[in-house]
Amino acid sequence: MNWLWSNLDLVAQLTLVHLALSVPAVILSFVISVPIGWLAYRYRWSRGVLLSLCGLLYAIPSLALFIALPPITGLSLRSPLNLVIALTLYGIAVLVRTAADAFDAVAPDVRQSATAVGYSARGRFWGVELPLAGPVLLSGLRVVIVSTVSLVTVGAVIGVPSLGSLFTDGFQRGIQVEIATGIVMTIVLALALDGAAVLIGRMLMPWTRVGAVVRRSSAVVPVARQVDA
């Protein structure tokens, strides 16, 4: 434990660096995946192609992708931006299918009703389809958050500082507490970002909470009747 107390500043610094690498990749993957997923839903002929191509991205080993990107992007292997691009691609691989399924889950009757009351295609997307697809999109986003925070640690192998640096340094120097600290802080950061995503989702989609209350209330009524009987 002496190592931990002596290196709290280092742990805090690496945690902030890890956060700075994770959040942009998560946001970019979400922003890019939603329109691609909508295209896969809207144009059925493109669904198989788009989902297959995005799925193949996740099959690429992380280290191989980190090394393959610099010749394409012109960035240094140790550039944090190189890592963010790779993590964004992995996030897209997961979220595109989720986005396509989310838009597909919106009832056709709802779309027809929105069109009937005067929604344009763009207005229907922003005012009806995207909000109703929100809960499914949030579930996929939470998966991406956890996987992204985890994959950032791999960047330490190619020299990009993060909480993964505690793994590599602790392993080389035989300091078990350093390794454990890296693991614990990675888990804590993933849980914190996941919790933040849930909180933001509840703020942006308050109707999901109302639906949950209604479902619980409807479940209580039969039980109350049984008790009265």
TACORWO-V114272 format. One line per field, one symbol per residue. ss: DSSP state (~ for helix, > for strand, _ for the rest). A space follows every 10 residues. Layout:
ss = ???
//
This chain:
ss = _~~~~~_~~~ ~~~~~~~~~~ ~~~~~~~~~~ ~~~~~~~~~~ ~~_~~~~~~~ ~~~~~~~~~_ _~~~~~~~~~ ~~~______~ ~~~~~~~~~~ ~~~~~~~~~~ ~~~~___~~~ ~~~~~~____ ~~~~~~~~~~ ~~~~~~~~~~ ~~~~~~~~~~ ~~~~~~~~__ ___~~~~~~~ ~~~__~~~~~ ~~~~~~~~~~ ~~~~~~~~~~ ~~~~_~~~~~ ~~~~~~~~~~ ~~~~~~~~_
//
